[in-house]
Structure formats: C-alpha cells, structure tokens
Amino acid sequence: MAIISSDALLICEHCDTVYRRRLLARGEVAQCARCHAVLERHQGLSINVMLALVLTALIMFVQANVWPIITLGLNGQYSDSTLWGMIIAMWRQQAQVVSVLAAFTLFFFPLLKMLTLGWLLWFARSGRRAPGFMPMMVTLHYIGPWTMSEVFVLGALVAIVKAHVYFDVLPDPGIYAYAVLTLLITVFAGVDLRQLWELTTEPNA
C-alpha cells in the first residue's frame, strides 16, 4: 500500500473528512462535499506581496487615525473630529458601551491583526515560523470577524448624507484613508492564512 504524504491531504476542520489535495486554479475554492465548509482557496498573492499590503495598511491606519474624519459646519462655525475624538465624545455622553466597542473594533483589533500578520509574514519570507506562531494564528482566527472598519466607513457615509440636511458636512482625509484601509482589509479577508502552516517550518526543523 502506497503511503500518502500528509502534505498531499486536506482534512476538513469541521467534520474531519479527509481529501487528497490538488492544485487549484485561479479563483477556485475547495469545499467539503460533506459539510460544504471551505477547505482551501487558490492563493494568488505571494508572501512578499502580502507583507507589502500589510505595511501599506499600517500606513493608511496611522493616517486614518491622525487625520480628521469629518467636519461639521453650522452658522459659519466649523468643527472637525478624529476617530478618537468621536470615541471620547461618546464616552462623555454616557455611551460607554458603544465607545468601548468602537475603540476595540475600529482601532485595537485592526491594529493587532495587522501587527500580528506582519510579524508572521516577515519570518515566512524565509520559510520560517515566527516566535509565537501557533498562538498568533489562533488569535488571527478569532479576531478576524471583529475588525469592522468596513462597517464604520459605510455607517459614516450614511451619516454624512443624513447630516447634510442639518449641517454643512465636509468629508476629511481620514475617511478616505479608512476607505482605502477597508479595501486592504477586504483583500486580507480573502486570503487563506492556513497556507502559512505549509509554507513555513519550525526554526529547529
């Protein structure tokens, strides 16, 4: 009986069904025939490209949090605010729960995701697993659904349209930076990070 290498097998993490791996064409997605979970996606981005995108996202993230997001004008008086200005304002207006959720989903979780992913990809460039590889991969798995920059951008655009009835509303550079950041995060969401398990090895391996 021929022995099949573990690298040639795919195991569904939901129902433990085992499949023989095959090379996927661009745009193809391997799904479990039993539970229809996604087993693997074709990866068109190299490690270096993904690392470059992470660094770009970090730059946009800094700009999105430093620059004002929106300017409101009424009777000739204008006031702008950054993301953290809005979060602090909500806290002072007795909306602490919303303030904390906004801080974590729009700042801390996206920042943690980008820093963690950048750390893993930096070592993966040379085929090595970064220190703390396993807990970091688990962390990325769990914080993925909680990075909600795209929800914020959509909500901000709706608010700008509605507020325009009562105020002079001017979108500032921060909202555009967040829009670009949203596009980059969407790209990351389509990347199957499980490939890092196969593309890297332990330092002492």
N, C-alpha and C positions, 0 to 999 in steps of 0.2 A: 504494500500500500504506500502510495506516494505521500510524503509529508508536506503539507502546505504551510508556508511561512506565515506568521501572524501578520506581517505587513501586507499580505495579499488578501486578508479577510476584513470584513466590515461587520461589526456587531451593533445591532440596534440597542441604544441605551434605554429604550422604553420597554421593549418586550424580549430582549436578548436573542432575537433571531440572528443567525449568522449567515453572511453572504460572501461570495467571492468578489473582491474588488476589481473593477475595471476602470480604464482611463476614461474620464468624462470629457466630452466635447464642450466648447464654449457655450455657456447658457444652460447646460444640463444639470439636473438635480437628481440625485439618487434617493429614492424613497422606499421605506419599508413596505413590502407587499402585505404585511400582516396588520400593522397599526398605522401605516401611512406617515410615520414620522420621517423627518429629513435625516438621511444618513450621511450625505456628503454633497458638497457643491463644487462645481468647477471653479478653480481659483485662477483668475487671470492676472492677479496682482502679485508681483514678486515681493520678497521681504523688504528690499530696499525701497520699492515704491510705497509700500505701506508705511514704512518708517518716515519717509518724506511727507506723506499725508498727515501723519500724527504730528510731526513738527509744525507743519502748516496750520493744523487745527489748534495747536497750543498758541501760536502767534495770534490767530484770529480770536481765540478765547481771551487772551490778555487784552486785546483791543476792544472786544465786546464788553469787557468789564471796566475798562478805564474810560472809554468814551461815553458821553450821554446817549441815552436810547431815544428819548422823545422830548420835545419842547412844546409846552402848552402856553398859549397866549390869550389874555383877556384884558380888554380895555387898554391895550398898548403895553401891558406888563407881561413879560415872558419869564418862564421858569423851566429849566431842564433838570433831568434826573438820570442817574446811572442805575444799573440793576440793584446795587447795594443800597442806593438811596431809596428806591422803591421798597426794598425789603425792610429797611429800618423804619420807613414811614408806616408800613403795615403793622409792624411791631408796636409802634407808638399809638396806633389807632385801635389797639386791643384785638388785633387779628394775628395773635402769636402763632396759632397753628398753621395758618396759611403762610406766614412769614418763614417759619422753620421749614415747611415743605418746599417753598420756593428756593430757599438757601441751599438745601440739600440736592434737589433735583436739577437746579439750574447752575449751581456752582460746584459744590463739593463732589457729587457723584461724577459729573462730566470730567472734572479735573483729575479725580482719582483714576477714572477709566483711561484717560489719555496718558497720564504718567506711567501707569502700570503697563499699558500696551507698548508704550515707547521703551520701557525698560526691558520687556520680554523680546521685542524686535531687535533691540540693539545687540543683544547676545545671539539672537537667532541668525544674524547676518553671517556669523562664523560657524553656524551649525551647533552652537552650544545652548544649553538650557541655563537661563538666568538664575542666580540665587533666589530662592523662594518661589521657584517656578510653579509648583503644584498649588500652594495656597493662592497665588496670584491668578492662576487660571480659574480657580473656583470663584474668586472674588469677581472677576470679569463676567462670569456666567450669571451671578446673582444681581450685580448692579446694572447689567445691560438694560433691563426694562425700566429702570428708574432714571435714566438720562433723558429728560423731557424738553430739550431745547427746541425741538420742532413744535411741541405744543405751545411753548411760550411765544415763539415767533408768530404762529397762527393766531393765538389769542391777542397778541399785541397789534397785529394788523387789523383784526376785527374791532379792537378798542379804538384804534386811530380813526377808523371810518365812522364809528358811532360818536366819538368825542368831537369830531369835526363839526357836528351840528351846534355845539355849545361853545367851543373854543377854536382858536387858531392852532392847528396841530401841525407840527413840523417834525418829520422823522429825522433822527440824528444818525451819525455814523455808526453808533453802537448797534442799532437794529439791523443795519446792513451787514455788519460783522457777524451778528448772530445768525443771519440768514445764510451766509457762507459757511459758518460753523455747522449749521443744520445739515447742509448738503454733504459736508465731510463726514458727519456722524452717520448719515444715511448710508454712505459708502461703507463705513466700518460695520454697520449692521448687517450688510450682505456678505461679509467676509466670514468664512468658517474658520474660527481660530483653533479648532481642534487639529488643524494641519500642523500646528507648532509641535504637537506631540511626536509627529512623524519626521519633521524636518530637523529636529534637534536631538541631541544626546546628552546624557549626564557628563559633567566635566571629567569624571574618573572612568567613564565607559570606554 
